[in-house]
Amino acid sequence: MASYNRVILMGNLTRDPQLRYLPSGMAVCEFGLAASRRFRDKDGNQKEEVCFVDISAWGRQAETINQYMTKGKPILIEGRLKFDQWTGQDGQKRSRLTVVAENFQFVGPRGEGPAGPGGGERAAAAGAPAASALPPETDDVPPPSDESIPF
């Protein structure tokens, strides 16, 4: 039987990303994400349900997320679920479900670099260049004319 493990979430970071490096040199970034759902209950009252999810990103993606994201900033994550089990120091069996980020995209207003709100929204998924490596946007480029559009 075939299976499919894909998760798409958009929400805000619940804490600053924590970057660490494995002995092999691979970067790992872990952070929390809050994704909310708004709905009306049977009485017509507006309700909000918040889901808190642990996310881990690897490699260049981990470094980019750590560089540009801080607590409260919005992000879109595409990845897969991973279930971990271990025995705690107290002898109790523990488990947790996390999302391993495979692609991401910064969302929200564009800021003025890493310190500004939103900073590097153009950087996305696997190995995409950081915002500082992209050419600056300019307002003096005229929009295309109707004749230059091929359809």
Summary of the structure (lengths in Angstrom):
residues: 151
radius of gyration: 19.5
end to end distance: 44.8
largest distance: 72.3
contacts: 366
relative contact order: 0.17
helix: 11%
strand: 44%
